[in-house]
Amino acid sequence: MKIIANQFKANETFKFIRQGLDLTQEELAKSIEASKSSIEKYEYGTNNFSFETLLKIANKHNLNIIIESKKVK
């Protein structure tokens, strides 16, 4: 799965990650020891998630988070 995050809102990116892992909100919450309510709020954009939360997901589900500079033309 490859998501170019800066093309989307943060909450959309979070939801794409969960859907790409084929997990329900409850399953993702359990896997990173968070509440389902927190996951819902991240996806609706009512709460912001931290980079630490992304790292938990990446580590638990064997994902890479890559930050690279845009190519300048």
MODELLER restraints for C-alpha pairs under 7 A, 6 or more apart:
rsr = mdl.restraints
at = mdl.atoms
rsr.add(forms.Gaussian(group=physical.xy_distance, feature=features.Distance(at['CA:1:A'], at['CA:20:A']), mean=6.73, stdev=0.5))
rsr.add(forms.Gaussian(group=physical.xy_distance, feature=features.Distance(at['CA:5:A'], at['CA:13:A']), mean=5.95, stdev=0.5))
rsr.add(forms.Gaussian(group=physical.xy_distance, feature=features.Distance(at['CA:11:A'], at['CA:42:A']), mean=5.67, stdev=0.5))
rsr.add(forms.Gaussian(group=physical.xy_distance, feature=features.Distance(at['CA:11:A'], at['CA:43:A']), mean=4.62, stdev=0.5))
rsr.add(forms.Gaussian(group=physical.xy_distance, feature=features.Distance(at['CA:11:A'], at['CA:44:A']), mean=6.22, stdev=0.5))
rsr.add(forms.Gaussian(group=physical.xy_distance, feature=features.Distance(at['CA:11:A'], at['CA:45:A']), mean=5.12, stdev=0.5))
rsr.add(forms.Gaussian(group=physical.xy_distance, feature=features.Distance(at['CA:12:A'], at['CA:43:A']), mean=6.40, stdev=0.5))
rsr.add(forms.Gaussian(group=physical.xy_distance, feature=features.Distance(at['CA:14:A'], at['CA:43:A']), mean=6.20, stdev=0.5))
rsr.add(forms.Gaussian(group=physical.xy_distance, feature=features.Distance(at['CA:15:A'], at['CA:43:A']), mean=5.52, stdev=0.5))
rsr.add(forms.Gaussian(group=physical.xy_distance, feature=features.Distance(at['CA:18:A'], at['CA:28:A']), mean=6.93, stdev=0.5))
rsr.add(forms.Gaussian(group=physical.xy_distance, feature=features.Distance(at['CA:25:A'], at['CA:36:A']), mean=5.89, stdev=0.5))
rsr.add(forms.Gaussian(group=physical.xy_distance, feature=features.Distance(at['CA:25:A'], at['CA:39:A']), mean=6.08, stdev=0.5))
rsr.add(forms.Gaussian(group=physical.xy_distance, feature=features.Distance(at['CA:25:A'], at['CA:40:A']), mean=6.96, stdev=0.5))
rsr.add(forms.Gaussian(group=physical.xy_distance, feature=features.Distance(at['CA:26:A'], at['CA:36:A']), mean=5.05, stdev=0.5))
rsr.add(forms.Gaussian(group=physical.xy_distance, feature=features.Distance(at['CA:29:A'], at['CA:35:A']), mean=5.38, stdev=0.5))
rsr.add(forms.Gaussian(group=physical.xy_distance, feature=features.Distance(at['CA:29:A'], at['CA:36:A']), mean=5.32, stdev=0.5))
rsr.add(forms.Gaussian(group=physical.xy_distance, feature=features.Distance(at['CA:29:A'], at['CA:39:A']), mean=6.37, stdev=0.5))
rsr.add(forms.Gaussian(group=physical.xy_distance, feature=features.Distance(at['CA:32:A'], at['CA:56:A']), mean=6.12, stdev=0.5))
rsr.add(forms.Gaussian(group=physical.xy_distance, feature=features.Distance(at['CA:32:A'], at['CA:57:A']), mean=6.45, stdev=0.5))
rsr.add(forms.Gaussian(group=physical.xy_distance, feature=features.Distance(at['CA:41:A'], at['CA:47:A']), mean=5.21, stdev=0.5))
rsr.add(forms.Gaussian(group=physical.xy_distance, feature=features.Distance(at['CA:42:A'], at['CA:48:A']), mean=5.74, stdev=0.5))
rsr.add(forms.Gaussian(group=physical.xy_distance, feature=features.Distance(at['CA:42:A'], at['CA:49:A']), mean=6.04, stdev=0.5))
rsr.add(forms.Gaussian(group=physical.xy_distance, feature=features.Distance(at['CA:58:A'], at['CA:64:A']), mean=6.13, stdev=0.5))
